[in-house]
Amino acid sequence: MPTTAQLESLYRVSYQLTFIMLQPIHLVCVDRRTRNVYVLAGSGEDLEFEIVPNGEVF
């Protein structure tokens, strides 16, 4: 289960990708081992984001 900070960051990243950059989001998943949220986006699936439990985006 994502943390509150991760959900806030996920919302911000999703908003920027879809409404500002007009890029599709293909996959959002949570790694149960590290508890990181991963986002795969972009028309060529070339944008990758990792959101750690404290909400930082890499």
Buried (B, 14 or more C-beta within 10 A) or exposed (E): EBBEBBBEBBEEBBEEBEEEEEBEBEEBEBEEEEBBBBBBBBEEEEBEBEBBEEBEBE
